[in-house]
Amino acid sequence: MRNGYFGGMRFCIRPVGLAGATAIFYVNQKSAGNIADNKINKSEKNGIFLNRESSGAVKNNTVSNAKEHGIILSQSNCGGVGKDKIKAIGKNGITVSSSGLSVLRQNTITETSMRGIQISSLRTSAVVSKNVVNHSGDHGIHISGSVKTEVSSNKVSDVKGRGINLGEGCKKSEIIENRVSDTRQQ
């Protein structure tokens, strides 16, 4: 657990850990702090969920056996998601929606029922780099509705959809030096 900052006071992000909870770690509304160095297993919903203007970084966590998403950022301003290990997830490994995310780097994502990385409607430009995605039920990396996203040096393999998919609304995005193998959709 890590200390953070909330409304002028220090706080510590603590696990929720209740059956049926939104996430093991749930951070909501105008809070800041890092979620780092945690092991999260068997969440009834999401492993880590940053919602509505939460900021900070998510790094060095291990999330496994979450019934929904491993890490989800929704309407948040997160400086980065990095060096996380995500395995055996019921939906997407990492989901970023309507958020400001600058860097998503060096994450390892295996065995997701849907997408390894799902990014939609970013509010800022972003770098998605040096991630490893294996065994996804759909696309390895899917990006839609985002501007100036660099997707570089990722390794994607054994996915049922496309290795890297740029969907509707992507503008000025770059795909550079990624390694994609064993996909089932061209």
Summary of the structure (lengths in Angstrom):
residues: 186
radius of gyration: 15.3
end to end distance: 42.1
largest distance: 51.1
contacts: 727
relative contact order: 0.11
helix: 0%
strand: 56%
